[in-house]
Amino acid sequence: MSDHDSEFLGSQFGLEIDGVELARFTAVSGLGYESEVVTFQDTLADGKVVTRKRPGRISFPDIVLKRGLSADNALVDWYQTVIDGAVERKSGSVVIYDQTSTELGRWNFENAWISKWSASDLDAGTDDIMIEEITISHEYMERA
């Protein structure tokens, strides 16, 4: 049986860049890391050949954040540096909050930049909220 007191039931997700919270999001994906598996053959003393595995390179998936489109342009301005060819790599965190804005956990990332910004399709026939989606590429992540 699981201990529900130790499980995150986050309802808000904050994005901090260089220690400053820039925005809150309703959905986040890409928090994690993966180790490549290197397979090789080894010959034992008795001549028997066995297959062995060891960890290889570590990779970090892109972080994808979604929220209702905001008038705040801080993230769009950061992405503009990529468009202009002057990428500003930054460190930051994705922070999980509960309903009372108490921090439940965080994932820190390094050497990051916005690699994609998009907004949902426009349709005058609906009253849907426009969704902003931001993809952050980075070189390292750890759960703090």
N, C-alpha and C positions, 0 to 999 in steps of 0.2 A: 504494500500500500504506500502511496506517496504522501509526503508531508506537505500539505497545501500551504502551510505558512512559509515555506521556502520557495514557492513557485511565483514567478512574476505574472501579475495580472495587470500589466501596464495599459493605460488608456491614452497616454500621450507620449510622444517621442520627440525629444528635443535634439537639435543639431547645434553643437558648440564648435566654433572655429577660433583657434588661438585663445581659448578660455572665455569667449563671449558667445552667449546664446543668440543665434541668428534667427531661428524659426522653430516652430513646433509642427509636427507632421502626424497624420492619421495612420500611415502605413510605412513600414520599413522592411526591406529584404536585403540579403547579402551579408548579414553579420556572421562571419565564420572564417575558416581557413581550412586548407586541405593539403595533405602531404602526398606527393607523388610516390608511388610504390615502385622501387627498383628491384627487378627480379634477375637473379644470376645463378649460374650453375657452380657447384662446389664439389670437389672430389674428396671423399673421406679417405682416411689412412688405409682402409681395406679395398679401395678402388671403386667403391660405390659412388655414383653421381647422384647428388640431391639438389633440389631447387631451393634456394633461399630467397628471402625478401628483406629489404631494408628501406628505411625512409629516404626519400630523395628531396627534391626541391619543394619548398612550401609555396603555395599560391593563395591569394586572397581575392575573393570575388568582389565585383563592384558593389557598392552600396546604392540601393535605389530607394528614394524617399518620395512620398506622395502626400499632397495636402490640397485644400481648396486654394485656388489661385489668389494671390495676395498682391496688394499694391506696393508692398515692400520690395525693392529691387536689389537688395544686398547680394543675393545669390546670382541674379542675372548679371549684375555688375562683375562679380567674380568670374562668371563664365565668359564675359566679354573679353577678359584678358586672354583667354584661350583663343578666341576668334581673332584677336589682335596680334597673336603670335608671341605674347609675353606671359606665358603661363606662370601663375603664382601658386606654387605648391605650399600647402598649409597643413598644419596638424589640427586634429579636432576629435570630437566625441559624439557618439549617438547615445543619448541618455533616455532611460525609461522612467516615466513618472506614473504614480497612481492618480486616483481621482482628486486627491488633495494637493497635487504637485510635489509630493514627497519623492525624492529620487530613490528608485529601486535598484538600478544597476546602470552600468555604462560600458561601452566599447570604445577604446581609443584607437585612432588611426593616424598614420604619418605619411608625409610626402603626397598629399592628396590634391586633386584638382577636379573641377566639374567637367566631365567628359560628354554629358548630354543634358539638355534642358528641353522639355516639351510641355505643351498644354493640350488638354482634351479638345476634341472637335467642337466646333461651334454649331449650334442648331437652335434657331429662333423658335422652333416649334416645341421646345421643351423648357422646363424650368430647372434643369439640372445645374448643379454647381460645377463650375469649371475646375478641373483638376490639374495641378501643376506636378510634373514628375521630373525629378532631378537625379542624375546618376553621377556618383562620385567614384573615381578611380583612385587607388592608393597603393602603396607599396608594403604596408605593414599594418597589422591590427592585433590588439590584445584586449581581453576582457579584464577590466579593472576591478 
